[in-house]
């Protein structure tokens, strides 16, 4: 074999080796595995702590081999924090907030994408810019405003937006609306114009085009947003702690705070309560998993 042939064969072998083990793929696998480990370790550690008795971890420390695993922390966390009551509060806050947000956002997004008015772009920029406003910036004026806005007594015992579940629903809707409008407007732009033109020829009204044509087509996007909104609103603690004065009206995240002692805290009990609190969001994701994934990938298939 000549020298040129040997060099050519060596180059082919190197190319084949490069194809078998591409550097980019190896790095991507390492990155994904590392991110998965970083995400799972705190959850698994919290689960491990929640199954250990408090006396054992006080003596041996949290990073030690267990002598006994028990579910007593879960029973005590459920009973001592009155968690079922706070779960109901979270449902009364999260469910209306998610439904109202998606309904209003779909209406606004439909108008911005399918009704020709001069201020469409300005309105979209306004809704999108609202997502950039930090919550902490407006808490003082919002607190004073909530003390002045009256509500009917069937919505609030105090007659004010402050210290009412309705007020908490309203602020969550206001802060999540801009993001949902931005996402839904992008999805609605992927719907072919010919479908709307055909519906107009058939005599469909504006409401019919929205309700019977647009909403069914953006159902994956609505499911994806519903999953995200449920997680964000359900896990919210900032608005609840600042706009709700009565502890019994706060959401389930406050139940974790009720387990905190002034000087000593039972971290095993708190870890068990955190595991219980996380269950509803996992259930929502599992129920909407297929729609959630299709909603995230729908825009990538449109060209």
C-alpha positions in Angstrom: 0.0 0.0 0.0 1.4 3.4 -0.9 1.9 6.3 1.5 -1.0 8.2 -0.1 -3.3 5.3 0.3 -2.4 4.9 3.9 -3.0 8.5 4.7 -6.4 8.4 2.9 -7.4 5.3 4.8 -6.4 6.9 8.1 -8.5 10.0 7.2 -11.5 7.8 6.6 -11.1 6.0 9.9 -10.9 9.3 11.7 -14.0 10.6 10.0 -15.9 7.4 10.9 -14.7 7.7 14.5 -15.8 11.3 14.6 -19.2 10.3 13.2 -19.6 7.5 15.8 -18.7 9.8 18.8 -19.5 13.4 17.9 -18.3 15.9 20.5 -21.5 17.9 20.4 -23.7 14.9 21.2 -21.4 13.8 24.0 -21.5 17.3 25.5 -25.3 17.4 25.2 -25.6 14.1 27.0 -23.3 15.2 29.8 -25.2 18.5 30.1 -28.6 16.8 30.3 -27.5 14.2 32.8 -25.9 16.9 34.9 -29.1 19.0 34.8 -31.2 15.9 35.7 -29.0 15.1 38.7 -29.1 18.7 39.9 -32.9 18.7 39.6 -33.4 15.3 41.3 -31.0 15.5 44.2 -32.9 18.1 46.2 -36.2 16.3 45.7 -34.8 12.9 46.6 -33.1 14.4 49.6 -36.3 16.1 50.8 -38.1 12.7 50.3 -35.4 11.0 52.3 -35.6 13.5 55.2 -39.4 13.3 55.2 -39.3 9.5 55.8 -36.9 9.7 58.8 -37.9 10.4 62.4 -37.0 13.7 63.9 -35.2 12.1 66.9 -33.0 10.1 64.6 -31.9 13.0 62.4 -31.3 15.2 65.5 -28.9 12.6 66.9 -27.2 11.4 63.7 -27.7 14.3 61.3 -29.5 14.5 58.0 -26.7 13.1 56.0 -26.5 9.6 57.6 -27.8 6.1 57.1 -31.3 5.6 58.3 -32.2 3.2 61.1 -36.0 3.5 60.5 -38.2 4.9 57.7 -41.7 5.9 58.6 -44.7 7.9 57.1 -45.6 9.4 60.5 -44.2 12.8 59.4 -46.8 12.9 56.6 -49.6 12.1 59.0 -48.4 14.7 61.5 -47.9 17.3 58.8 -51.4 16.8 57.4 -53.0 17.1 60.8 -50.9 19.8 62.5 -51.0 22.2 59.6 -54.7 21.8 58.8 -53.6 21.2 55.3 -57.0 20.1 53.9 -58.4 23.6 54.7 -55.5 25.3 53.0 -55.8 23.0 50.0 -59.4 24.2 49.6 -58.2 27.8 49.7 -55.7 27.1 47.0 -58.4 25.5 44.8 -60.6 28.6 45.3 -57.7 30.8 44.2 -56.1 28.8 41.5 -59.1 27.4 39.6 -60.9 30.7 39.0 -57.6 32.5 38.3 -56.6 30.0 35.6 -60.0 30.0 33.9 -60.4 33.7 33.9 -56.9 34.3 32.7 -57.1 31.9 29.8 -60.5 33.2 28.8 -59.5 36.9 28.8 -56.2 36.2 27.2 -57.8 34.2 24.4 -60.2 37.0 23.8 -57.5 39.7 23.7 -55.2 37.5 21.5 -58.0 36.8 19.0 -58.7 40.5 18.7 -55.0 41.4 18.3 -54.5 38.8 15.6 -57.8 38.6 13.7 -59.4 42.1 14.0 -57.7 44.8 12.1 -57.3 47.9 14.3 -54.6 50.5 14.3 -53.5 49.9 17.9 -53.0 46.1 17.7 -49.2 46.3 17.9 -49.3 48.9 20.7 -51.6 46.7 22.7 -49.5 43.7 22.2 -46.4 45.6 23.4 -48.4 46.9 26.4 -49.4 43.4 27.4 -45.9 42.0 26.9 -44.3 44.9 28.8 -46.5 44.1 31.8 -44.5 40.9 32.2 -41.3 42.9 32.9 -42.8 44.7 35.9 -41.5 43.2 39.2 -44.1 42.4 41.8 -42.1 44.0 44.6 -42.1 47.4 42.8 -45.9 47.9 43.0 -46.6 46.2 46.3 -46.9 49.4 48.4 -49.3 51.3 46.1 -51.2 48.0 45.4 -51.6 47.5 49.2 -53.0 51.0 49.6 -55.3 50.5 46.6 -56.7 47.2 48.0 -57.6 49.0 51.2 -59.7 51.5 49.2 -61.5 49.3 46.6 -64.9 48.0 47.9 -66.3 44.5 47.2 -69.7 43.0 47.8 -70.0 41.1 51.0 -70.7 37.8 49.2 -67.2 38.1 47.7 -65.4 39.5 50.7 -66.5 39.5 54.4 -64.4 42.6 55.0 -66.1 44.4 52.0 -62.6 45.3 50.6 -60.3 43.8 48.1 -57.7 43.4 50.9 -57.9 40.2 52.9 -60.1 38.5 50.3 -59.7 35.5 48.1 -61.3 37.5 45.2 -58.6 40.1 45.6 -55.9 37.4 45.3 -57.6 36.0 42.2 -57.7 39.4 40.6 -54.0 40.2 41.1 -52.9 36.7 39.8 -55.1 37.3 36.7 -53.6 40.7 36.2 -50.0 39.5 36.4 -50.4 36.4 34.3 -52.6 37.9 31.6 -49.7 39.5 29.6 -47.7 36.4 29.2 -50.8 34.4 28.1 -51.8 37.0 25.5 -48.3 36.9 24.1 -48.2 33.1 23.8 -51.7 32.8 22.4 -51.3 35.6 19.9 -48.3 33.8 18.4 -50.2 30.5 18.2 -53.2 32.2 16.6 -51.0 33.7 13.9 -50.2 30.1 12.8 -53.9 29.5 11.8 -54.3 29.9 8.1 -56.2 33.0 7.0 -58.1 30.9 4.4 -60.0 29.2 7.2 -61.3 32.6 8.5 -62.0 33.8 5.0 -64.1 30.6 4.4 -66.0 31.1 7.7 -66.8 34.7 6.8 -68.1 33.6 3.4 -70.3 31.1 5.3 -71.7 33.9 7.4 -69.9 33.1 10.7 -70.0 36.0 13.2 -67.0 37.3 15.0 -68.0 35.3 18.1 -68.5 32.1 16.1 -65.0 32.5 14.6 -63.6 32.9 18.0 -65.6 30.2 19.9 -66.0 27.5 17.3 -63.0 27.9 15.0 -60.1 29.5 17.0 -60.5 28.0 20.5 -60.5 24.3 19.3 -57.4 24.9 17.2 -55.4 26.5 20.1 -56.5 23.9 22.7 -52.9 22.5 23.0 -51.6 26.0 23.7 -54.4 26.5 26.3 -53.5 23.2 28.0 -49.8 24.1 28.1 -50.7 27.5 29.6 -53.1 25.9 32.0 -50.3 23.7 33.3 -47.9 26.6 33.8 -50.5 28.9 35.4 -51.7 26.2 37.8 -48.1 25.7 38.9 -47.3 29.4 39.2 -50.5 30.5 41.0 -50.7 27.4 43.2 -47.1 27.9 44.4 -47.4 31.6 44.9 -46.6 32.9 48.4 -45.7 36.5 47.9 -49.2 37.8 47.1 -50.9 35.7 49.7 -48.6 36.8 52.5 -49.0 40.5 51.6 -52.6 40.8 50.6 -54.2 38.3 52.9 -54.2 39.2 56.6 -56.3 36.4 58.0 -54.2 33.2 58.2 -57.1 30.9 57.6 -57.7 32.4 54.1 -54.3 31.9 52.8 -53.3 29.2 50.3 -51.6 25.9 51.0 -48.1 27.4 50.8 -48.9 29.1 54.1 -49.4 25.7 55.7 -45.7 25.2 55.4 -45.0 28.4 57.2 -47.4 27.3 60.0 -45.0 24.4 60.7 -42.1 26.7 61.4 -41.3 27.3 65.0 -39.9 30.5 66.4 -36.7 29.0 67.6 -36.7 25.3 66.5 -38.1 23.8 63.3 -38.9 20.2 62.6 -37.3 20.0 59.1 -38.5 16.4 58.7 -42.1 17.6 59.2 -41.6 20.5 56.8 -40.1 18.2 54.2 -43.1 15.8 54.4 -45.5 18.8 54.1 -43.6 20.0 51.0 -43.9 16.6 49.4 -47.7 16.6 50.0 -48.0 20.2 48.7 -46.2 19.2 45.5 -48.7 16.4 44.6 -51.5 18.5 43.0 -49.1 20.1 40.5 -47.7 16.7 39.5 -51.3 15.4 39.0 -52.1 18.4 36.8 -49.0 17.9 34.7 -49.7 14.1 34.3 -53.3 14.8 33.2 -52.3 17.5 30.7 -48.9 16.0 29.7 -49.8 15.1 26.1 -51.5 18.5 25.5 -48.7 20.3 27.2 -46.0 18.7 25.1 -47.9 19.2 21.9 -48.6 22.8 22.9 -44.8 23.5 23.3 -43.9 21.9 20.0 -46.8 23.2 17.9 -45.1 26.4 16.8 -42.0 24.5 15.7 -43.9 22.6 13.1 -45.4 25.6 11.3 -43.4 27.1 8.5 
